Amino acid sequence: MFSGASLVKTSTGRVTNKAVFQYAFMNGGKTAGLNLQRGFQGWANVPMGPPDPIFGISETFKKDSFPKKINLGVGAYRDDTGKPYVLPSVRTAEAEILKQDLDKEYLPMTGDNSFCEEATRMAYGDVYDSISNRLVAAQSVSGTGALLLSSRFFSKFYPSKDIYISNPTWGNHKNVFSNAGLNIKEYRYYNPITKGLDIEGMLSDLSQAPNSSIVLLHACAHNPTGVDPTHAQWNDILRVVRDKGHFVLLDMAYQGFASGDFARDTYATQLFASNNVPMFLCQSFAKNMGLYGERVGCFSSLTASPEEAARFESQLKILVRASYSNPPVHGARIARFILKNNDLRAQWAGEVKGMASRIISMRQALRSILENDLKSKHGWKHITDQIGMFCYTGLTPEQVATLSRDYHIYLTKNGRISIAGINTSNVRYLAEAIHTVTSN
Ligand SMILES: Cc1ncc(COP(=O)(O)O)c(C=O)c1O
């Protein structure tokens, strides 16, 4: 960030502001008698913030030199050798795009329209054609960027400022929505006894929420629990949402990871859209295309009419312009190329199925070693019942701490493990460690 190891004097012998600034940072923020600028105290009251619960784990993991260390914190796919996986379809698309010798001009504020059309068509499935003339879509800075646009739109235009999120949910939901000034409320979701969905609690909490509240739902492969509603339960959720006039925000970061099939994972999206529930949808291509660092996502809003869509879009552009002006071009080109090329798209679907299958086989292996080989007295059925990238193990914060301290196995404090971090070489070591910490 601030390179250069020493203070720099100008020809007149005065220390420049830039150099003092560098010195202050190199000195851990203590200016040791030097000021950024005479009298400047602007950051004197900035407290040290806590590390991010997920990215913080990755940093600790990197520093650990133990050969059998395992990172089960971050939700990023790894192959069976524990390496990051660049999808072959992505490699092909990238090579083809490079051959085209394209320019690096700005995209429009709402991004690559053709990418957005393909992305939303994939998420809304059969319903797409009947809603496309009142659907507003914008390419976003991955899933988080789509959530950010939602949060800003709510904060500026939506009458209610209460957003209901599942307990538990992905940690960043609270950050994004509270940063935009929304009030975070929770609905019951996970039952720690059954390690499944607390559907009665959820329906009751959503019924008791004030009318027209915002309800954030995970479209598929719920993070962190790996527990999704059944189709019948989704229908019940729809009924409450309609009765109460709630606004639905669907977060779809894992399309394809729940069932291994893109179309099957669109049940919730299609259900709400076909019933004309006012909704936003936040899509990410980080996981299913492995485009984590390219930041490819799509925000879309189902409006009441083409005329309303035009007004909505005009305001969305204003929000984008003031936030980051327009989205990055490269990742969206890759995604568009794959989505628009039938052969490559079919290949990609196979690759996603492959990732989903490897995850399922790791769930089975972990459970089997715990139950059959190690004769663990605890029930581990939930490891294979839960779906998607994560398993909410039920490990306590103390057990999690022992795993990282004594076994160099890293996971979030809530006991969530990213199954994608497990492979045939480390699954036994992991099972043995879990067995030991849960036997004491
Ligand atoms: C539930 C959920 N929503 C959204 C995201 C956003 O991810 P990204 O911004 O990398 O697309 C994630 C990533 O872990 C997630 O788990």
The ligand as a MOL file (V3000), in Angstrom:
LIG
                    3D

  0  0  0     0  0            999 V3000
M  V30 BEGIN CTAB
M  V30 COUNTS 16 16 0 0 0
M  V30 BEGIN ATOM
M  V30 1 C -25.3050 -16.0940 0.6460 0
M  V30 2 C -24.2940 -15.3270 -0.1320 0
M  V30 3 N -24.6860 -14.2420 -0.7930 0
M  V30 4 C -23.8420 -13.5200 -1.5300 0
M  V30 5 C -22.5130 -13.8630 -1.6160 0
M  V30 6 C -21.6850 -12.9690 -2.4690 0
M  V30 7 O -20.5490 -13.4190 -3.0070 0
M  V30 8 P -19.8130 -12.6460 -4.1550 0
M  V30 9 O -19.8830 -11.1890 -3.8340 0
M  V30 10 O -18.4290 -13.1660 -4.0990 0
M  V30 11 O -20.5200 -12.9700 -5.4080 0
M  V30 12 C -22.0390 -14.9840 -0.9270 0
M  V30 13 C -20.6290 -15.3690 -0.9400 0
M  V30 14 O -20.1110 -16.1170 -0.1810 0
M  V30 15 C -22.9600 -15.7350 -0.1750 0
M  V30 16 O -22.6020 -16.8420 0.4790 0
M  V30 END ATOM
M  V30 BEGIN BOND
M  V30 1 1 1 2
M  V30 2 1 2 3
M  V30 3 2 2 15
M  V30 4 2 3 4
M  V30 5 1 4 5
M  V30 6 1 5 6
M  V30 7 2 5 12
M  V30 8 1 6 7
M  V30 9 1 7 8
M  V30 10 2 8 9
M  V30 11 1 8 10
M  V30 12 1 8 11
M  V30 13 1 12 13
M  V30 14 1 12 15
M  V30 15 2 13 14
M  V30 16 1 15 16
M  V30 END BOND
M  V30 END CTAB
M  END
